[in-house]
Amino acid sequence: MNKDEYNIINKTAIQKRIEELENTDDYFSQGSFGEHKFLKQVLSQSTPLIPEIDKAYEAGILDKELSLTFDNPKSRYLNSLKLDL
């Protein structure tokens, strides 16, 4: 089974690199143009992290409320996990 993998990126650093590439004299060289195109693609496919955490938090609250009303094994399992950051 192939699962999607996600990485956290530094949007500010990527935007700075894009600006650097756009301001170089050799912008249209094969390497610079390819890197610029790739970095723009990465940014276009990225999702801000904080809103995703907020959505997950809200879903967790809803799941907890539902588990109080219904038997919910998934909720019991998730509540037993601990996340150490």
N, C-alpha and C positions, 0 to 999 in steps of 0.2 A: 504494500500500500504506500502510495506516495503522498506525504503530508506537506502542506505548505509550510514554509519556514519564513520567519519574520526576523528582521534585524532593526535595531534602533540606529538611526543615522543623525548626524549633526547637520541640520538644515542650514544653519548660518555658515558653517565651514564650506559646505557644498556651494552655496550661493556666492561666497567670496571667491572660490576657485573659478566658478563660471565667469565672474566679473574679470578676474585676472586673465583668463583665456581670451575674453572678448577684447581686452585692452592690449594684447600683444601684437607685434608686427607680423608674426607668423601664424595668425589666427586660422588662415585657410590651409595651413599645412595639414597633411593627413593626420598626424597624431593629435594636434590641438583641436581640430574640427571634430574628430572622432570622440575625444574625451569630452568635449563640450556637449555633443549630442547625447552621449551616454549619461552625463550628469543631469542634463535637463530631463531625460527620460526617468531617471531615478526619482527626481523631485516630483514629476508628474504622477508617479505611481505611489508616492508616500502618503501616509495618513498621520495626522498629528496624534501624539501618544495620549495626552491628557484627556481629550474627549473620549477616546476609546476606554480609558480607565474609568472615567465617569459613567459611561454606558454599562460597563461590566459591574461597577458598584451598584448602580440602580437595578440591574438584572439580579444581582445577588440579594438585594433587599426584597425584591418581588419574590424571588425563589424562597427566601426565608419565610415571608408572610404566607405563601402557598403551603409550605411544609408544615406550618402550624395548623392549617385547615385540612390538608390531605397527607396521607402517608407518602413520603417522598424520599426514597432511598438515595437518589442522587444528592439531594441536599444534605442528608446525614453524612454521606461520604465526603462531600466538599467541606462540611463543617469540621470534620476530623483532621483535615489537612492543615499544616502550619507552614506559613511562608516567612522565612527569615531573610531579611534584606540587610 
